[in-house]
Amino acid sequence: MKTMKVAKLLDDAGRPVREPFAVPASVSFDAREGVAQAWAADGRTLIAEMVKARVVWVGVAGARIEGMEPFEGPDGTQYRAMEWQQIY
């Protein structure tokens, strides 16, 4: 069985990553809530999360998801643009 992978396409500054690195992971997506979560290969460890997420496209080999990634900044929770490539 082939392992699904996920790669972040933007860095912490919101710039495109020159060479994205895909890690074994699965993605859960709740369209009503606009939340996407990437889970490590063990299925229990949350490795990334997006809010205001939307599926940009789905193809035979994968999907692209865009949204905002929450992170803890100096003044509490802040958000930055994020894109993921899910590889089937």
C-alpha positions in Angstrom: 0.0 0.0 0.0 1.3 3.4 -1.0 1.7 6.0 1.9 -0.1 9.3 1.6 2.1 12.4 2.1 1.7 16.0 2.9 4.0 19.0 2.1 3.8 22.6 3.3 4.2 24.9 0.3 4.8 28.2 2.2 7.4 29.0 4.8 6.8 30.8 8.1 7.1 34.1 6.4 4.5 33.2 3.8 6.9 32.7 0.9 6.8 29.7 -1.5 9.1 26.9 -0.4 11.7 26.3 -3.1 11.9 22.5 -2.5 8.9 21.3 -0.5 9.5 18.2 1.7 6.7 15.7 1.8 6.2 13.7 5.0 4.0 10.6 5.5 0.7 11.9 6.8 -3.0 11.9 6.4 -5.4 14.9 6.2 -8.8 15.4 7.8 -10.9 18.3 6.4 -14.2 19.7 7.7 -15.6 21.9 5.0 -18.4 23.3 7.2 -15.9 24.5 9.9 -13.1 25.3 7.4 -10.6 23.3 9.4 -7.9 21.0 7.9 -5.5 18.9 10.1 -2.5 16.9 9.0 -1.8 13.8 11.1 1.5 11.9 11.3 1.7 8.4 10.0 0.8 7.0 13.4 -2.7 8.7 13.0 -2.5 10.2 16.5 0.0 13.0 16.3 -1.2 16.4 14.9 1.6 17.9 12.8 -0.2 20.9 11.3 -3.5 22.7 11.3 -5.2 25.2 9.1 -8.3 27.3 9.7 -10.4 29.1 7.0 -9.2 26.1 4.8 -10.5 25.4 1.4 -9.7 22.7 -1.2 -8.3 24.5 -4.3 -8.2 21.4 -6.5 -8.3 17.6 -6.4 -6.6 15.4 -8.9 -5.6 11.8 -9.5 -2.3 12.3 -7.7 -3.3 14.6 -4.9 -5.0 17.7 -3.6 -4.1 21.4 -2.8 -5.5 23.0 0.3 -5.1 26.7 1.2 -5.9 28.5 4.5 -4.5 30.2 7.5 -2.1 28.5 9.9 -2.4 29.5 13.6 0.8 30.1 15.6 1.7 31.6 18.9 3.1 35.1 18.4 4.2 37.7 21.0 0.6 38.9 21.4 -1.1 35.5 21.5 -2.5 33.5 18.6 -1.7 34.9 15.2 -2.3 33.6 11.7 -0.2 33.2 8.5 -1.1 32.1 5.0 -0.5 28.4 4.3 -0.8 25.9 1.5 -0.5 22.2 1.6 0.0 19.7 -1.2 -1.5 16.3 -0.4 0.1 13.5 -2.4 -1.8 10.2 -2.8 
